[in-house]
């Protein structure tokens, strides 16, 4: 009788582990395949596009704009207002479809 209970508990544990393993694989294969698209405009009115750049990470964006990644991230998420060059930028996240 105890062996049956142990097998049932083990089976449930395997199901839970498989579920979280699939979520982890999904995050690595799908969620991490995003790019950052930065539009640089001539003025802060954002009418004329000067350049469009694509980056793998937010840190790459911060390197090119010579700003802290936290400032760019906070601006992207709407936590702070645009400052400096960010007034002439628009940043979008794109997912790579397979």
C-alpha positions in Angstrom: 0.0 0.0 0.0 2.8 2.5 0.8 4.5 1.8 -2.5 1.3 2.8 -4.4 1.2 6.1 -2.5 4.8 6.8 -3.2 4.3 6.1 -6.9 1.3 8.4 -7.0 3.2 11.2 -5.3 6.2 10.6 -7.5 4.0 10.8 -10.6 2.5 14.1 -9.5 6.0 15.5 -8.8 7.2 14.5 -12.3 4.1 16.3 -13.8 4.9 19.5 -11.9 8.6 19.4 -12.8 7.7 18.8 -16.5 5.3 21.8 -16.4 7.9 24.1 -15.1 10.5 22.7 -17.4 8.3 23.5 -20.4 7.7 27.0 -19.1 11.5 27.5 -18.7 12.1 26.2 -22.3 9.4 28.5 -23.6 11.0 31.5 -21.9 14.4 30.7 -23.3 13.4 29.9 -26.8 10.5 32.3 -27.4 10.7 35.2 -24.9 14.5 35.8 -25.3 14.2 36.2 -29.1 13.2 39.8 -28.9 15.0 42.8 -30.3 14.8 46.5 -29.4 14.0 48.8 -32.3 15.1 52.4 -31.8 13.7 55.2 -34.0 15.7 58.4 -33.9 13.9 61.5 -35.1 15.2 64.9 -36.2 13.2 66.8 -33.6 11.1 66.1 -30.5 8.0 66.4 -32.7 8.9 63.0 -34.0 7.9 63.6 -37.6 11.0 63.0 -39.6 12.9 59.7 -39.0 16.7 60.1 -39.1 17.7 56.6 -38.4 16.3 53.2 -37.3 18.5 50.9 -35.3 18.0 47.4 -34.0 19.6 46.1 -30.8 19.7 42.8 -28.9 19.6 44.2 -25.4 18.7 47.3 -23.5 22.3 47.6 -22.6 23.3 47.9 -26.2 20.7 50.8 -26.6 22.2 52.5 -23.6 25.7 52.2 -25.0 24.8 53.9 -28.2 22.8 56.6 -26.5 25.5 57.1 -23.9 22.9 56.8 -21.0 22.4 54.4 -18.1 20.3 51.3 -19.1 18.1 52.0 -16.0 17.2 55.4 -17.3 16.2 54.0 -20.7 14.3 51.1 -19.1 12.4 53.5 -16.8 11.6 55.7 -19.8 10.4 52.8 -21.9 8.1 51.6 -19.1 6.7 55.1 -18.6 8.2 55.6 -15.1 10.0 58.8 -16.0 9.6 61.4 -18.7 11.9 61.6 -21.7 15.1 63.6 -21.2 18.0 64.5 -23.4 18.2 62.5 -26.6 15.2 60.4 -25.5 13.0 63.2 -26.4 13.9 62.5 -30.1 13.5 58.7 -29.8 10.9 56.0 -29.9 11.7 52.5 -28.6 9.8 49.4 -29.4 10.3 45.8 -28.6 9.9 43.3 -31.4 9.5 39.5 -31.2 11.2 37.3 -33.7 8.7 34.9 -35.1 9.8 31.4 -36.1 
